[in-house]
Amino acid sequence: MLSIRLISAAACLLLTLSGPLPASADIRVGVDWNGDGLIQTQPGTRVPVDAPTESEPFTFWLNHDQDDLNTGGESWPIRRADSTTDIKDSFRDLEDFNRLQIEIDDLERYPDDALLELAWLNGEGGAVNLYRATDPSCSRSYLLDRAAGEAQLAADVLSSVGSVEALSFRMRLGALGEPDLDGGGFCFLFDAAGAGRDSLVVSILHRGEVLARSEPVPVDLRHIKTFYQRTTMDWPEDVRPPWEYTTEPPPVPDLQWRYDRQGYDFQPPWWETNDEVVWVYGWLRSGEGLREMATTQAGETIFKRLWHRGYRGRLTFFHWPTVKPRMAFGLLESEYRAYKSAPALLDFVSTIDKDKRVHVTAHSLGCVVLTEALKLGLEVEDALLQVGAIPASAYDTRPVLTLPDMANVVTPVTAEEGGFLGYVASTDTPAYTMYNFADVTFFGWNIAQRHMKPTSRRGGYRYAWDSQAPSGERARLYYRTGLFRSDYRIVTDPHEIMAFIAQSRTHALGAETRMRGSIRRVFDLARTPFDFHTGHVVGWTRSAHETTAFYNLLLDIWNIAYVSELL
Amino acid sequence: MSANCSDRVRLCALLCLLLVLGGCVTRAQQHASKSDISWFARTLDGNPFSEIDPEEFPDTAREALDTRIEFHGIVRSEEGNPLRGARVTASVFDHLVDPFEFPYFSFTVRPPVFTDDQGRFRFTRERGAGMYVQVEVPGWAPVTSPRNLYVYAESLGRTENLPTRPTAPEVFVFEQRPPEAQLRRIHTGALRLEDDGVPLEASLRTLAPHGVEPGTGEAIISCYRTLEDAAPNARFDWWCELTIPGGGFQPFRINMDQAPESGYVESGRLEMTTDDPRWDDRADRDLIVQFADGKYGFVRVSMRMDGDFFVAFDGVWNPTGSTWLD
């Protein structure tokens, strides 16, 4: 794919050669600086002007990931950044593009052999690849409409406007073909290949003379990891799984969150509003480099989609120490760790400025962390549980939710004895759920509740619930002490009981459509326009075209203004 | 090779295990949610059960759930040709609302069925007080009502002439809709309200995320919140007033298969007071809108009184002037 890269030093030289010339109103450079979905370069209407300044520049991220899988996913590890190749990529790649609109008054008066030049004012700008947009109205349809996205991807080669090898972008006006914007200019898309902060200037040159020059447009291009926060924490190496503690209860791990740089510090952008979203990850694969993979593929996609929908608050991803070596191994141990991770979440939230509107949301097994945090008294603007992998009965104690085939299972039921019923019977934080009854994950979750609990390992340990034993001694961990001998430890930690012994008598919160109790509102992801079908991680695995409504819904739940799905 | 074989055996064993275990697993169903029931109650035209003896009603309702439902339908073009592949969704009123309060009946949405080569579909194994049937044919417009509520329980006022026999199916007629007659989307996104009581003029059929000049709006909305005395996270009184200049609106009712030609009010107000047991800092209302030029639309008005303080309109409008909004 041919593209243009602006290389700052050369551009500076070009500007020097061209000589200084007062900016002209003949050319205006438009970007969606304020994120309202519109590009407005001139005052005079109700639409606010997009007016980047030195202190509040147009800011966008580098296209550093590798969105090249036919499945619509991303390659990992990143072998080459999308911005460095001519390979046609996927819809996912389009999320790393933004619009650049060049308006030229009386375009027809310029000769065909006049040159359109884009250059950095001070030679400090980042490298940019420039593509001709297929939509002549400079809209964001490439992100919103599948057909428009396909057209943009298909047209890349034909509509490219220059060569990567060029030292700066100069092209004959006549070679650009039919103008856009009803004859009033040209529409481009760009992605950023290198970081930098400078002002972009567009000029029209003819035979060494500068015929017109735009006002400089300050632009700040930087790595996406500087746009949002990440935290992580490690499970202490000296704390073993709880079933390995036989004669004494397992120690309470001292989990401490820390910022997770991954090579970049967070830099609060000038646009930050008073909202902060804390997003608790679900059950991630554990292993070398996999947290970084999830950050790039899930976290960054979530950030980008919220950003494109108009969100300008802070976003922090909260990572906790899951266990998932492969497939579905480690589910219950991860649940146990989730309970233990909640104090760290509370601690992190307590560090956020008290004046902020804090929204905490969790996905899937992350909802265990959030549930425990609510139990511990988390007080924030709202708590949103997305397809929560925690029993519905934790929030709604009505018998109607009890599954007929689970009604008589002998298991701890009430929260007092280590069961789930009414675990979060009330909360000062309004709690909401997004559910999907068709989510295939809950099929497995239900199997785990029925057949993996109480947990045991042949020849090793065995958790049990002895309903005939005195109260307080019913939850037990049996372990071998000899060939034909065993002993037991009484399990008193409700987290250990819930994770390894207690079977859910209800569907998971994320599959239950009838929630009431301490859940204030519910949102159905199976229905149009969300159409999650059987998907569990749809929000960041499907294309942006299919998730626009989902991200608008997130913002709507948080009472945060969002951009029209048509913009 | 042997490793592959071994992997396959393992995979087969795992799949078999899942299938066996799966048989023991209760799958979740799409029951009506709290929001659905609230929506359903709002869209009913009054309380259709108001004349039933309240003492006996719980038992009556419970018995009504056991009514056998048989439904036969056929989907055709205006010329009488069967339409294959039409999507039919049935919501069966098969359980009671818990707690038992208006509208008393709740439903479960069945997986969609699709019409066969003869344009036929049927539901024969259902039990419930009634069923809501909706037919959709992509790219086609309804000529007869594409969705209806069928009451099967005698005690609740059984619908006359229920299509319980294959020889007398309910007929759903559709016509092909040219592109220029396709319904158009309304989606304003969040329209921020400037301040309490300050009206915002909005355009619904063209995009104007910052509103339009006074005197040119297709809708005027103002909202007011009594926040002065309210502690953080405390309830507050609020209201929103909507006007459709030169046109009007009315609440969407579940038995409306197309926009009514009369019954519109130009202006109306939603009030939420702190003593309302259903108090919320947000509300959604489904409305049928008649624009000043006589065209019709369906919009959901979302009012968000906390946080960014905005309203949003989402729906469709019919550019032909027809009253159909499906």
Interface residues (C-beta under 8 A of the other chain):
Chain A: D36 G37 L38 R46 V47 P48 D275 G310 R357 E381 R398 V400 L403 P404 D405 M406 D428 Y435 F437 A438 D439 F442 F443 N446 I447 R450 H451 H507 A511 E512 T513 R514 M515 R516 I519 R521 V522 F523 D524 A526 N552 L555 D556 W558 N559 I560 A561 Y562 V563 S564 E565 L566 L567
Chain B: L18 L21 G22 C24 V25 T26 R27 A28 Q29 Q30 H31 A32 S33 K34 S35 D36 D98 S106 R185 H187 T188 G189 A190 R192 L207 A208 P209 H210 G211 V212 E213 N233 D281 R282 S302 R304 D306 G307 D308 F310 A312
